[in-house]
Amino acid sequence: MQRKGFFNKSWAYLFVIVPVLLQVVFFYVPMLQGFFYSFTDWTGLTSNYNLVGFANFQAILSDEKFIKSISFTAIFTIGLIVGEVVLGIAIARFLNRKMKGVGFFRTAYFFPAVLSTVTLGLIFKQVFNYGIPQLGEALGIEFLQQNLIANEKTVFWGVLFVALWQGVAMPIVIFLAGLQSIPEEIIEAASIDGATNWQIFTNIELPYLLPSLSMVFIMALKGGLTAFDLIYALTGGGPSDSTTTLGLLVYNYAFKNNQYGYANAIAIVLFVAIAIISVLQIRLSKRFEI
């Protein structure tokens, strides 16, 4: 009876212990190992390494590839944040209306989120290689007759378009949930008092969407700063390393140049940057929440 009573009281802890152990083994332990290896010259090919102190972090400051990568990553992240917020709110407001076929449109806009990012990148790579140039020739548009992701002047917009095509799906759901949480009586009262659509949005809907904005901001920030699979499948970091993100730069140094210690140092810098920006953003957003 005592064993049975103990089991009935304690069996639920297994559902907590197992995921915690998995988190420790596959996340925290590798993270601590990466932090340690960032102070070494480990190549990843052997078990031998030397402690080099902060030499890897000092080398980052004079690394042209890092500077070029962080420039693209910052611009790409800003574009991703602005695009997901603006397009997400605009489409969510459209889908929040009472109209025929709204269920179809909600499903259609969310469909890109269920696609594999690598698959999406490979598909759009063929679209940019063959589909768009043929369309440009058929329509007589010279700008579209070239491969947009093979040109340094246009590759950023091509990559950003594909990233937003998939990335805006989840923000739409989040903003739509925020809009539907607004009591209809408030909207109706404002309409009766003569408030315009813009006044309703800025004075009623936007304050209710601040928690959703905070969530979308962090998601887009993390997605932009750690972008890898889409860029790898779509451009491979080219042309001329113009689309090499920090995540892809870490991969190149670790698996192509066998500089695992230096790659871990870059990853640590990226981790700290995301943490600082996220904490500042969360604290700032709490001041405006209702």
N, C-alpha and C positions, 0 to 999 in steps of 0.2 A: 504493500500500500504506500509506503514511504517513497519507493522508487517511482511508482506511478504518479504520486503527487508531485515529486520533483520534476518529472518529465512534463507534466501538464503545465507547470509554472515556467519552465525554462526552455522548452523547445522553440519558442518564438525567437529567442536570442540567436538561434542559428541563422535566421534570415537577416540578421544584422551583422553577425560576425563574418559570414562568408563574403559579402560584398566589401566589407571593410578590409579584410585580408587581401582580396583581389586588388583593391585600390592601393594598398600599401605596397604590395609586391610589384605591380605593373605600372604604378605612377610615382609614388613617393621615393621608392628605392632608386629607380632609374634617374629621377630628378636629382637626388643627392649625389649619385654617381657622376652625372653630367656636370654638376657644380664642382665636384672634385677634379674631374678631368680637364676642366677649363683652365686649371692652374698647372697643366702638364703639357708635354709635347707628344702625347700619345698618338700613334699613327693608326691604331685600330687593327693593325695586322699582326702584332705580337703583344705579349704581355709586358714588354719592357717600356718604360717611360721615365722621364726625368721631370722633376718639379721645376717649373720656370717662373713661378710667382705670378706677377701681373704682366708678364711679357706679352701674352696673347691679347690682353685688353689694351695694352699700349699700341700694339700693332694694328688694332682695329682703327685707331684714329688716323692712321696714314694709309689705310687700304683704299685705293681708288674704287675697287669693285664694291666695297661696303658703302662708300659714299654715294656711288651711282645707284646702288640697290636701295638704300634708305630713301633716296630722293623719289624714286619711282614708287616705292611702297607707301610713302607718306601721301603723295598725290593720288595714288590709286585708292588708298583708304579714305581720304577725304571725299573723293568722287563716289565711293561706295556708300558712305554714310549719308551724304546729301541725296543721292539717288534713291536709296532705300527709304529714307524718311519722306521725301517729297512725293515720290511715286506711290509709296505705301499708303500714305494718308489720302492722296487723291483717288486712288483706285478703291480704297476701303470706303470712302464716302460715297463713291458711285455704287458700290455693291451693298451699301446700307439702305439704299432706297427700296421702296416697295414697287416692284415691277415684275413683269412676266419673264420667266427664264433666269431669274437671279441665281437659282441653284446651279444652273449650268455654268454661268460665268464664274461663280465662286470656285467650282471644281476646275475650270479651265485655267484660272489664274494660279491655282495651287499646284497644278500638275507638274511644272518644272521642278518643284521641290523634291519630288519622289524619284527623279532621274539621278543616276550616278553622275557625279561631277566629271569623272574621267571620260565617261561615255559622252557626256554633253560636250566636253572639250574636243573630242575626236570628231564628233558630228559637225560642229561649227568650223572646225579646221578644214573639212572638206567643202563646207558651204563657202568659206572665204576663198578657198583655192580654186573652186570650179563654178559654184552656183552664182555668186555675186558677179564675177567677171563676165559670165555669159549673159546675165541679166543686164549688165551695163552696156554690153555690145548690142543687145536687142533693143534697148531703149535709147541708145546713142548717147549715154552719159559717160563722159570720159573719166570722171572721178571714180566710178564704180568698175571700170574695166581692169583695174589692177587688184592685186591681192592686198587687201587692207592691212592684214597682220604681218605682211612681209616688208612694209614700208615704215621706217622709224617715225615718220610724221603722223601716221594714222593708226599705228598698232595699239596705242593707248586706248583710243576710243573703241576699237574693235574688241579689245579685251574687256573693257569696262561694260560694253553693251552685253556681252555674253554673261558676265558676272551678275549684272543687274537682272537679266532675263530670268535667271534662276534665283538670285538672292532676294528679290523683292517678294517672293511668294510668302515666306513666313512673316515678314512685317505686315503684309496685308491682313493675315489672320489675326495678328496681335492688335493692330489698330481697329479692325472690325469688331473684335471683342470689346475693346475700350469704348467704341462708339455705341455699341448696343447696351453698355452698362449705364448710359446716360438716361435718366428718367424722361419719358416722353412728355410729361407735363411741363418740364422746364422748357423744352424746345417749342411746344405749343404756346406757352405763355409768352415767350419772346417773340414768336411770329405774330401773335395777336397785338402785341405792343408795337409792332412795326419794325422789328429788327430785320436787317438785311441778312442774306446768306453769309456774307463775310463777317458781319458782327456776331452772328450765332457761332460761327467757327472760332473766331478769335477769343470771344468772351465766355463761351460755354463748352464747346467741344475740345478746344485745345487744352484748357486746364485739366479736363478729365483724362486727356491723353498723355499727360506728363509722365506717369509711371510707365506707360507703353513706350514713350519716346526714349526713356532711360534704358529700357530693355533692348530696344532696337539699336540704339547707339552702341551699347556694349557688344551686341552680336555683330554689328557691322564693323566695329573697331577690331574685334578679334578676328573676324573673317578677312579683313584687309591686311592686317599686320602678319597673319600666319598663312596667307594665301600660298598654295603650293600646287595641289593636284590640277586645278583648272589651268593655271599658267603652264605647268609642265606638259599637259596634254595638248594645249592650244598652240603655244609658241616655243616651248622649251627654254624660255628666257630670252629668246632673240626678238628681232634681229640685233646683233652686236650688243647683247646683254642689256638691251634697253627695257626689257620687261622682266628682269631678274628680281624677284622679291627677296626679302630677307630669308623667308623659309626655303626658297629654292637655292639661295646662296649658301645656307647652312648645309643643304644636301650636296651641293657641288663640292664644297670644301671637304666634307666628310667622306663621301663615297667616290668622288672622282679624283681628288687630290690627296686623299688619305691623311688629312689634317684634322683628326677628330678632336684634339684638344682645342685648336683654334675655332673649329665649328661650334663646340660647346660654349666657348666664350661669347660668340655672336648670339647663340641661343639664350644665354643668360641675360645679355643686354636687352634682347627682345622681350624676354619675360618681365624684366624690371620695368621696361617702358609701358607695357600693357597694364601691369599692376598699378603703376602710378597714375596713368591716365584714367583708368577705371575707378579708382578710389576718389580722385578729384571730381569726376563726372557724377558719381553717386552722391557725394556730399553736396554738390551744387544743385542737383535735381531735387533733393529733399527740401531745399529752401522754397521751391515753387510748387510743391505738391499741395493739393487741397485736402 
